[in-house]
Amino acid sequence: MSEMTFDEKRHDQLTTAPKASEADAAPRVTVDEQADGVKRIDVADTAAVRPGKTEE
């Protein structure tokens, strides 16, 4: 059996709970690497939970 990739392991771990769904394994951050090697990490627009104040 071949080794699982990081993404496969992450998906497997996040979807094995009894009430888990595919949405639980959705990416929560996006990483963009520019040509000069600088990486930008942002919270994904699709993330269910975002940092900051909650709207009241």
C-alpha positions as CSV (number, residue, x, y, z in Angstrom):
1,M,0.0,0.0,0.0
2,S,1.4,3.4,-0.9
3,E,1.8,6.2,1.6
4,M,-1.0,8.7,1.9
5,T,-0.2,12.3,1.0
6,F,-0.6,15.1,3.6
7,D,-3.9,16.2,1.9
8,E,-5.2,12.6,2.0
9,K,-4.3,12.2,5.7
10,R,-5.9,15.5,6.5
11,H,-9.1,14.6,4.7
12,D,-9.2,11.2,6.3
13,Q,-8.7,12.6,9.8
14,L,-11.3,15.3,9.4
15,T,-14.1,13.1,7.9
16,T,-13.9,10.0,10.1
17,A,-15.9,11.3,13.0
18,P,-19.5,10.0,13.1
19,K,-21.2,13.3,12.3
20,A,-18.4,14.6,10.0
21,S,-19.1,15.8,6.4
22,E,-17.0,16.7,3.4
23,A,-17.4,20.3,4.4
24,D,-15.3,19.6,7.5
25,A,-12.3,18.8,5.2
26,A,-12.7,22.0,3.1
27,P,-9.6,24.2,3.0
28,R,-9.6,26.9,5.6
29,V,-6.7,28.9,4.3
30,T,-5.2,29.8,0.9
31,V,-1.5,30.1,0.2
32,D,-0.2,32.1,-2.7
33,E,3.5,32.1,-3.5
34,Q,4.9,35.0,-5.6
35,A,7.8,34.8,-8.0
36,D,10.2,36.3,-5.5
37,G,9.4,33.5,-3.0
38,V,7.1,35.6,-0.7
39,K,4.1,33.6,0.5
40,R,0.8,35.1,1.4
41,I,-1.6,33.1,3.6
42,D,-5.2,34.2,3.9
43,V,-8.3,32.7,5.4
44,A,-10.3,31.1,2.6
45,D,-13.5,32.9,1.5
46,T,-15.2,29.5,2.0
47,A,-14.1,29.0,5.6
48,A,-17.0,28.4,7.9
49,V,-15.3,30.2,10.8
50,R,-13.3,33.4,10.2
51,P,-11.2,35.4,12.7
52,G,-12.4,38.7,14.1
53,K,-15.6,40.1,15.6
54,T,-18.9,38.3,15.0
55,E,-21.7,40.3,13.6
56,E,-24.4,41.0,16.1
